[in-house]
């Protein structure tokens, strides 16, 4: 059997402009939120839309590209891996976070990027 891998593929729209920052050593990290929407019929036969929000993190060159090319509302397809982590909040309680660490992405449809980003 082939080795199973942690791989996530999402197609959705950005919920806000990317948050890109530089950390120690000059490495860039970008954070985006991607909404995916599914539709189904409930027990009464009515169509229901179910929207899920996914926190996505990009590093290095991918983070730089995300910052230049993506904007709120941009339709995007992305791939990455699922990561679970925990941390202690300011209130002393343990918090749990699930994120997608993006490895690649592709713009879908018309982008809402500034013209200066297209030339890069």
MMTF fields as JSON, N, C-alpha, C and O atoms, coordinates in Angstrom:
{
  "mmtfVersion": "1.0.0",
  "mmtfProducer": "UNKNOWN",
  "numBonds": 479,
  "numAtoms": 480,
  "numGroups": 120,
  "numChains": 1,
  "numModels": 1,
  "chainsPerModel": [1],
  "groupsPerChain": [120],
  "chainIdList": ["A"],
  "bondAtomList": [4, 2, 8, 6, 12, 10, 16, 14, 20, 18, 24, 22, 28, 26, 32, 30, 36, 34, 40, 38, 44, 42, 48, 46, 52, 50, 56, 54, 60, 58, 64, 62, 68, 66, 72, 70, 76, 74, 80, 78, 84, 82, 88, 86, 92, 90, 96, 94, 100, 98, 104, 102, 108, 106, 112, 110, 116, 114, 120, 118, 124, 122, 128, 126, 132, 130, 136, 134, 140, 138, 144, 142, 148, 146, 152, 150, 156, 154, 160, 158, 164, 162, 168, 166, 172, 170, 176, 174, 180, 178, 184, 182, 188, 186, 192, 190, 196, 194, 200, 198, 204, 202, 208, 206, 212, 210, 216, 214, 220, 218, 224, 222, 228, 226, 232, 230, 236, 234, 240, 238, 244, 242, 248, 246, 252, 250, 256, 254, 260, 258, 264, 262, 268, 266, 272, 270, 276, 274, 280, 278, 284, 282, 288, 286, 292, 290, 296, 294, 300, 298, 304, 302, 308, 306, 312, 310, 316, 314, 320, 318, 324, 322, 328, 326, 332, 330, 336, 334, 340, 338, 344, 342, 348, 346, 352, 350, 356, 354, 360, 358, 364, 362, 368, 366, 372, 370, 376, 374, 380, 378, 384, 382, 388, 386, 392, 390, 396, 394, 400, 398, 404, 402, 408, 406, 412, 410, 416, 414, 420, 418, 424, 422, 428, 426, 432, 430, 436, 434, 440, 438, 444, 442, 448, 446, 452, 450, 456, 454, 460, 458, 464, 462, 468, 466, 472, 470, 476, 474],
  "bondOrderList": [1, 1, 1, 1, 1, 1, 1, 1, 1, 1, 1, 1, 1, 1, 1, 1, 1, 1, 1, 1, 1, 1, 1, 1, 1, 1, 1, 1, 1, 1, 1, 1, 1, 1, 1, 1, 1, 1, 1, 1, 1, 1, 1, 1, 1, 1, 1, 1, 1, 1, 1, 1, 1, 1, 1, 1, 1, 1, 1, 1, 1, 1, 1, 1, 1, 1, 1, 1, 1, 1, 1, 1, 1, 1, 1, 1, 1, 1, 1, 1, 1, 1, 1, 1, 1, 1, 1, 1, 1, 1, 1, 1, 1, 1, 1, 1, 1, 1, 1, 1, 1, 1, 1, 1, 1, 1, 1, 1, 1, 1, 1, 1, 1, 1, 1, 1, 1, 1, 1],
  "groupList": [{"groupName": "UNK", "atomNameList": ["N", "CA", "C", "O"], "elementList": ["N", "C", "C", "O"], "formalChargeList": [0, 0, 0, 0], "bondAtomList": [1, 0, 2, 1, 3, 2], "bondOrderList": [1, 1, 2], "singleLetterCode": "X", "chemCompType": "L-PEPTIDE LINKING"}],
  "groupTypeList": [0, 0, 0, 0, 0, 0, 0, 0, 0, 0, 0, 0, 0, 0, 0, 0, 0, 0, 0, 0, 0, 0, 0, 0, 0, 0, 0, 0, 0, 0, 0, 0, 0, 0, 0, 0, 0, 0, 0, 0, 0, 0, 0, 0, 0, 0, 0, 0, 0, 0, 0, 0, 0, 0, 0, 0, 0, 0, 0, 0, 0, 0, 0, 0, 0, 0, 0, 0, 0, 0, 0, 0, 0, 0, 0, 0, 0, 0, 0, 0, 0, 0, 0, 0, 0, 0, 0, 0, 0, 0, 0, 0, 0, 0, 0, 0, 0, 0, 0, 0, 0, 0, 0, 0, 0, 0, 0, 0, 0, 0, 0, 0, 0, 0, 0, 0, 0, 0, 0, 0],
  "groupIdList": [1, 2, 3, 4, 5, 6, 7, 8, 9, 10, 11, 12, 13, 14, 15, 16, 17, 18, 19, 20, 21, 22, 23, 24, 25, 26, 27, 28, 29, 30, 31, 32, 33, 34, 35, 36, 37, 38, 39, 40, 41, 42, 43, 44, 45, 46, 47, 48, 49, 50, 51, 52, 53, 54, 55, 56, 57, 58, 59, 60, 61, 62, 63, 64, 65, 66, 67, 68, 69, 70, 71, 72, 73, 74, 75, 76, 77, 78, 79, 80, 81, 82, 83, 84, 85, 86, 87, 88, 89, 90, 91, 92, 93, 94, 95, 96, 97, 98, 99, 100, 101, 102, 103, 104, 105, 106, 107, 108, 109, 110, 111, 112, 113, 114, 115, 116, 117, 118, 119, 120],
  "secStructList": [7, 7, 7, 7, 7, 7, 7, 3, 3, 3, 3, 3, 3, 3, 1, 1, 7, 7, 3, 3, 3, 3, 7, 4, 4, 4, 7, 3, 3, 3, 3, 3, 3, 3, 3, 3, 3, 3, 3, 3, 3, 7, 6, 6, 1, 7, 3, 3, 3, 3, 3, 3, 3, 3, 3, 3, 3, 3, 3, 2, 2, 2, 2, 2, 2, 2, 2, 2, 2, 7, 7, 6, 6, 7, 3, 3, 3, 3, 3, 3, 3, 3, 3, 3, 3, 3, 3, 3, 7, 6, 6, 1, 7, 3, 3, 3, 3, 3, 3, 3, 3, 3, 3, 3, 3, 3, 3, 7, 1, 1, 7, 7, 7, 7, 2, 2, 2, 2, 6, 7],
  "xCoordList": [0.846, 0.0, 0.885, 1.926, 0.459, 1.192, 1.102, 0.145, 2.093, 2.069, 0.978, 0.92, 0.13, -0.916, -0.314, 0.545, -0.769, -0.218, -1.302, -2.487, -0.877, -1.748, -1.868, -0.978, -2.96, -3.136, -4.548, -5.525, -4.644, -5.922, -6.026, -5.065, -7.182, -7.472, -8.751, -9.757, -8.713, -9.878, -10.118, -9.176, -11.375, -11.771, -12.765, -13.798, -12.448, -13.33, -12.963, -12.244, -13.461, -13.225, -12.582, -12.891, -11.677, -11.019, -12.009, -12.805, -11.953, -12.845, -12.316, -13.093, -10.999, -10.391, -9.058, -8.534, -8.51, -7.205, -6.16, -6.273, -5.146, -4.111, -3.392, -3.166, -3.045, -2.225, -0.817, -0.555, 0.089, 1.462, 2.383, 2.298, 3.271, 4.248, 5.582, 5.666, 6.608, 7.953, 8.35, 8.163, 8.902, 9.329, 10.85, 11.517, 11.384, 12.834, 13.525, 13.065, 14.635, 15.384, 14.877, 15.408, 13.85, 13.339, 12.361, 11.942, 11.982, 11.039, 9.631, 9.237, 8.868, 7.501, 6.499, 6.689, 5.41, 4.292, 3.005, 2.867, 2.072, 0.786, -0.34, -0.262, -1.39, -2.574, -3.778, -3.985, -4.572, -5.815, -6.935, -6.686, -8.147, -9.312, -10.074, -10.392, -10.365, -11.041, -12.392, -12.482, -13.448, -14.797, -15.139, -14.981, -15.61, -16.131, -17.603, -17.991, -18.424, -19.864, -20.383, -20.071, -21.177, -21.784, -23.297, -23.789, -24.028, -25.493, -26.061, -25.528, -27.145, -27.801, -29.271, -29.668, -30.079, -31.49, -31.662, -31.144, -32.399, -32.661, -33.853, -34.39, -34.255, -35.34, -36.663, -37.506, -36.847, -38.079, -38.009, -38.958, -36.886, -36.74, -36.289, -36.301, -35.89, -35.434, -33.925, -33.197, -33.457, -32.02, -31.398, -31.916, -30.296, -29.57, -28.126, -27.504, -27.598, -26.192, -25.407, -25.804, -24.288, -23.428, -22.049, -21.333, -21.683, -20.386, -19.421, -19.743, -18.239, -17.174, -16.022, -15.705, -15.398, -14.251, -12.982, -12.938, -11.96, -10.689, -9.562, -9.41, -8.778, -7.596, -6.455, -6.162, -5.816, -4.754, -3.501, -3.557, -2.366, -1.08, -0.144, -0.064, 0.562, 1.562, 2.892, 2.93, 3.979, 5.321, 6.185, 5.944, 7.193, 8.23, 7.71, 6.932, 8.148, 7.779, 6.267, 5.684, 5.639, 4.188, 3.489, 2.508, 3.971, 3.397, 3.524, 2.597, 4.668, 4.887, 3.893, 3.314, 3.692, 2.75, 1.314, 0.54, 0.964, -0.371, -0.622, -1.688, 0.365, 0.223, 0.082, -0.613, 0.732, 0.681, -0.558, -1.077, -1.04, -2.052, -3.471, -4.427, -3.631, -4.963, -5.561, -4.847, -6.865, -7.623, -8.94, -9.351, -9.596, -10.898, -11.82, -11.925, -12.484, -13.428, -12.81, -13.543, -11.486, -10.828, -11.159, -10.973, -11.655, -11.84, -10.481, -9.686, -10.215, -8.903, -9.022, -9.887, -8.14, -7.969, -6.623, -5.649, -6.554, -5.283, -5.08, -6.026, -3.806, -3.429, -2.506, -1.796, -2.518, -1.644, -1.821, -2.319, -1.411, -1.569, -2.284, -2.186, -2.998, -3.758, -2.863, -2.171, -2.886, -2.059, -2.938, -3.736, -2.785, -3.483, -2.43, -1.373, -2.72, -1.784, -2.582, -3.774, -1.904, -2.55, -1.624, -0.413, -2.229, -1.458, -2.245, -3.436, -1.566, -2.22, -2.63, -1.791, -3.92, -4.432, -4.045, -3.526, -4.301, -3.989, -4.729, -4.291, -5.859, -6.643, -6.163, -6.75, -5.083, -4.522, -5.157, -4.713, -6.193, -6.863, -6.179, -5.668, -6.179, -5.577, -6.526, -7.716, -6.001, -6.776, -6.259, -5.077, -7.175, -6.821, -7.122, -8.157, -6.22, -6.349, -6.087, -5.18, -6.889, -6.646, -6.428, -7.234, -5.332, -4.977, -4.551, -4.163, -4.631, -4.085, -2.786, -2.778, -1.684, -0.408, -0.331, -0.15, -0.473, -0.569, 0.777, 1.809, 0.747, 1.944, 1.838, 2.853, 0.598, 0.404, -1.005, -1.908, -1.189, -2.521, -2.654, -1.665, -3.914, -4.209, -5.409, -6.423, -5.286, -6.403, -7.472, -7.161, -8.719, -9.85, -10.686, -10.847, -11.213, -12.08, -11.346, -10.12, -12.115, -11.54, -10.984, -11.665, -9.752, -9.154, -9.453, -9.716, -9.412, -9.643, -8.331, -8.286, -7.263, -5.945, -5.626, -6.14, -4.788, -4.372, -3.493, -2.806, -3.517, -2.735, -1.244, -0.544, -0.742, 0.669, 1.094, 2.255, 0.162, 0.484, 0.562, 1.274, -0.173, -0.202, 1.152, 1.573, 1.843, 3.113, 4.249, 5.272, 4.094, 5.189, 5.481, 6.375],
  "yCoordList": [-1.184, 0.0, 1.238, 1.274, 2.241, 3.512, 4.177, 3.969, 4.967, 5.72, 6.786, 7.563, 6.811, 7.823, 9.139, 9.167, 10.227, 11.537, 12.468, 12.284, 13.454, 14.5, 15.541, 16.377, 15.504, 16.417, 16.982, 16.243, 18.301, 18.996, 19.787, 20.442, 19.732, 20.548, 21.323, 20.74, 22.628, 23.481, 24.37, 24.806, 24.631, 25.627, 26.528, 26.068, 27.826, 28.756, 30.189, 30.472, 31.093, 32.524, 33.092, 32.669, 34.062, 34.702, 35.556, 36.288, 35.456, 36.221, 37.601, 38.492, 37.804, 39.105, 39.167, 38.141, 40.376, 40.527, 39.754, 39.659, 39.202, 38.453, 39.315, 40.508, 38.682, 39.329, 38.774, 37.625, 39.583, 39.138, 39.881, 41.1, 39.119, 39.75, 39.034, 37.913, 39.714, 39.163, 38.773, 39.546, 37.565, 37.111, 37.147, 37.538, 36.742, 36.757, 36.049, 35.01, 36.625, 36.04, 36.467, 36.03, 37.32, 37.841, 36.937, 37.268, 35.805, 34.895, 35.462, 36.008, 35.331, 35.849, 34.755, 33.582, 35.189, 34.304, 35.065, 36.243, 34.379, 34.988, 34.156, 32.93, 34.856, 34.203, 34.657, 35.853, 33.69, 34.001, 33.144, 32.154, 33.536, 32.762, 32.455, 33.358, 31.178, 30.747, 30.149, 29.297, 30.606, 30.101, 29.076, 29.335, 27.911, 26.911, 26.725, 26.691, 26.607, 26.488, 25.224, 24.936, 24.478, 23.246, 23.422, 24.109, 22.814, 22.87, 21.456, 20.509, 21.333, 20.038, 20.268, 21.358, 19.21, 19.279, 18.735, 17.67, 19.484, 19.024, 18.056, 17.729, 17.607, 16.634, 17.152, 16.364, 18.487, 19.083, 19.29, 19.786, 18.909, 19.057, 20.441, 20.753, 21.272, 22.628, 22.641, 21.918, 23.473, 23.602, 24.449, 25.509, 23.971, 24.649, 24.842, 23.926, 26.046, 26.316, 26.225, 26.788, 25.512, 25.349, 25.906, 25.329, 27.021, 27.643, 27.332, 27.521, 26.855, 26.562, 27.524, 27.83, 28.0, 28.91, 28.166, 27.479, 28.304, 27.608, 28.623, 29.506, 28.499, 29.341, 28.685, 27.503, 29.475, 28.968, 29.802, 31.031, 29.117, 29.762, 29.436, 28.285, 30.443, 30.24, 30.797, 31.786, 30.161, 30.554, 30.897, 30.426, 31.723, 32.01, 32.621, 33.574, 32.062, 32.58, 32.517, 33.425, 31.44, 31.317, 32.445, 32.997, 32.796, 33.897, 35.215, 36.025, 35.423, 36.635, 36.706, 37.762, 35.59, 35.543, 35.758, 36.453, 35.172, 35.356, 36.835, 37.36, 37.505, 38.929, 39.798, 40.814, 39.41, 40.205, 39.92, 40.824, 38.68, 38.273, 38.118, 38.22, 37.877, 37.587, 38.774, 39.534, 38.92, 39.952, 39.363, 38.296, 40.05, 39.616, 39.298, 40.076, 38.153, 37.741, 36.951, 36.39, 36.888, 36.177, 34.686, 34.049, 34.119, 32.667, 31.994, 32.416, 30.95, 30.319, 28.814, 28.355, 28.066, 26.639, 26.511, 27.131, 25.716, 25.583, 24.161, 23.395, 23.838, 22.552, 22.791, 23.795, 21.863, 21.971, 20.781, 19.734, 20.947, 19.881, 20.435, 21.622, 19.563, 19.927, 19.821, 18.822, 20.877, 20.917, 21.294, 22.228, 20.56, 20.856, 21.293, 20.672, 22.35, 22.802, 23.388, 23.669, 23.561, 24.16, 25.216, 25.204, 26.129, 27.177, 27.627, 27.346, 28.322, 28.846, 30.29, 31.123, 30.59, 31.935, 32.874, 32.449, 34.147, 35.158, 34.903, 35.322, 34.209, 33.888, 32.612, 32.179, 32.008, 30.811, 29.508, 28.433, 29.583, 28.377, 27.856, 28.629, 26.557, 25.933, 26.081, 25.789, 26.534, 26.727, 25.754, 25.41, 25.318, 24.399, 25.046, 25.691, 24.874, 25.493, 24.441, 23.62, 24.474, 23.652, 24.597, 25.495, 24.39, 25.252, 24.408, 23.249, 25.009, 24.402, 25.128, 26.351, 24.383, 24.963, 24.809, 23.707, 25.937, 25.939, 25.643, 26.187, 24.776, 24.499, 25.082, 25.388, 25.239, 25.748, 26.316, 25.913, 27.251, 27.796, 28.22, 28.406, 28.37, 28.822, 29.754, 29.447, 30.889, 31.826, 31.234, 30.585, 31.452, 30.981, 32.175, 33.118, 32.157, 33.235, 34.548, 34.591, 35.623, 36.968, 37.322, 37.17, 37.793, 38.186, 39.647, 40.426, 40.014, 41.393, 41.989, 42.699, 41.692, 42.146, 43.502, 43.836, 44.288, 45.565, 45.329, 44.312, 46.28, 46.125, 45.982, 45.303, 46.599, 46.509, 45.087, 44.729, 44.263, 42.89, 41.999, 40.995, 42.361, 41.553, 41.552, 40.527, 42.687, 42.82, 42.056, 41.797, 41.695, 41.047, 39.652, 39.011],
  "zCoordList": [0.0, 0.0, 0.0, 0.656, -0.738, -0.742, 0.619, 1.365, 0.93, 2.179, 2.103, 1.15, 3.101, 3.14, 3.596, 4.477, 2.992, 3.313, 3.824, 3.547, 4.564, 5.069, 3.963, 3.806, 3.19, 2.068, 2.071, 2.195, 1.934, 1.919, 0.626, 0.221, -0.027, -1.205, -0.919, -0.515, -1.128, -0.896, -2.111, -2.773, -2.391, -3.383, -2.685, -2.199, -2.635, -1.94, -2.238, -3.196, -1.412, -1.57, -0.317, 0.797, -0.508, 0.627, 1.401, 0.814, 2.729, 3.592, 3.914, 4.259, 3.81, 4.054, 3.32, 2.889, 3.177, 2.542, 3.35, 4.572, 2.682, 3.39, 4.433, 4.229, 5.544, 6.568, 6.401, 6.757, 5.862, 5.623, 6.573, 6.723, 7.216, 8.096, 7.955, 7.453, 8.41, 8.368, 9.785, 10.724, 9.935, 11.257, 11.329, 10.371, 12.462, 12.645, 11.491, 11.018, 11.045, 9.944, 8.581, 7.559, 8.548, 7.281, 6.554, 5.445, 7.138, 6.488, 6.571, 7.601, 5.48, 5.443, 5.77, 5.447, 6.432, 6.735, 6.407, 6.737, 5.755, 5.391, 6.0, 6.076, 6.433, 6.993, 6.189, 5.981, 5.736, 5.036, 5.619, 6.306, 5.337, 5.716, 4.435, 3.661, 4.217, 2.999, 3.369, 4.253, 2.682, 2.909, 1.834, 0.641, 2.271, 1.35, 1.666, 2.834, 0.632, 0.83, 0.166, -0.99, 0.915, 0.448, 0.535, 1.429, -0.374, -0.341, -0.225, -0.804, 0.53, 0.668, 0.997, 1.41, 0.805, 1.164, 2.571, 2.907, 3.394, 4.759, 4.762, 3.704, 5.933, 6.059, 5.49, 5.062, 5.486, 4.955, 3.445, 2.839, 2.841, 1.386, 0.953, -0.238, 1.905, 1.589, 1.396, 2.075, 0.457, 0.234, 1.345, 1.697, 1.882, 2.951, 2.508, 1.97, 2.74, 2.456, 3.751, 4.771, 3.704, 4.868, 4.516, 3.698, 5.131, 4.868, 6.005, 7.178, 5.645, 6.601, 6.351, 5.201, 7.416, 7.311, 7.693, 8.714, 6.877, 7.076, 7.213, 6.369, 8.266, 8.435, 7.665, 7.847, 6.802, 5.935, 6.167, 6.204, 6.322, 6.563, 5.402, 4.973, 4.896, 3.844, 4.326, 5.057, 3.915, 4.329, 3.123, 2.012, 3.363, 2.366, 1.08, 1.1, -0.039, -1.36, -1.585, -2.177, -1.11, -1.254, -0.5, -0.998, 0.686, 1.468, 0.701, 0.691, 0.066, -0.724, -1.884, -2.139, -2.586, -3.706, -3.235, -3.893, -2.113, -1.543, -1.275, -1.597, -0.683, -0.377, -1.61, -1.579, -2.691, -3.925, -4.766, -5.421, -4.76, -5.729, -5.194, -5.964, -3.907, -3.382, -2.634, -1.98, -2.74, -2.039, -1.563, -2.019, -0.654, -0.138, -1.311, -2.26, -1.238, -2.274, -3.417, -4.231, -3.505, -4.59, -4.534, -3.497, -5.658, -5.694, -5.878, -6.717, -5.097, -5.114, -4.875, -4.13, -5.516, -5.227, -4.541, -4.969, -3.484, -2.78, -2.29, -2.108, -2.084, -1.518, -0.345, -0.293, 0.597, 1.75, 2.659, 2.244, 3.904, 4.89, 6.111, 6.421, 6.795, 7.98, 9.206, 9.401, 10.039, 11.239, 12.426, 12.346, 13.53, 14.778, 15.791, 15.902, 16.519, 17.551, 18.709, 18.589, 19.811, 20.975, 21.562, 21.343, 22.315, 22.985, 24.205, 24.334, 25.088, 26.284, 26.022, 25.677, 26.183, 25.967, 27.096, 28.128, 26.886, 27.902, 29.209, 30.28, 29.101, 30.303, 30.995, 31.986, 30.462, 31.073, 30.618, 31.023, 29.78, 29.288, 28.026, 27.216, 27.879, 26.708, 25.527, 25.64, 24.397, 23.167, 22.108, 22.082, 21.234, 20.164, 18.825, 18.658, 17.877, 16.557, 15.485, 15.615, 14.43, 13.25, 12.078, 11.835, 11.353, 10.231, 9.037, 9.181, 7.864, 6.657, 6.348, 6.211, 6.236, 5.833, 4.316, 3.798, 3.611, 2.157, 1.494, 1.886, 0.487, -0.296, -1.697, -2.321, -2.203, -3.562, -3.684, -2.95, -4.611, -4.856, -6.308, -7.017, -6.735, -8.087, -8.039, -7.411, -8.706, -8.801, -9.697, -10.695, -9.351, -10.149, -10.575, -9.8, -11.768, -12.226, -12.303, -12.41, -12.247, -12.292, -10.925, -9.911, -10.9, -9.622, -9.343, -10.26, -8.064, -7.646, -7.165, -6.16, -7.896, -7.479, -8.083, -9.151, -7.422, -7.975, -9.196, -9.287, -10.141, -11.366, -11.08, -11.832, -10.021, -9.706, -9.362, -9.555, -8.851, -8.497, -9.724, -9.718, -10.79, -11.999, -12.682, -13.22, -12.668, -13.376, -12.704, -13.339, -11.451, -10.705, -11.133, -10.581]
}
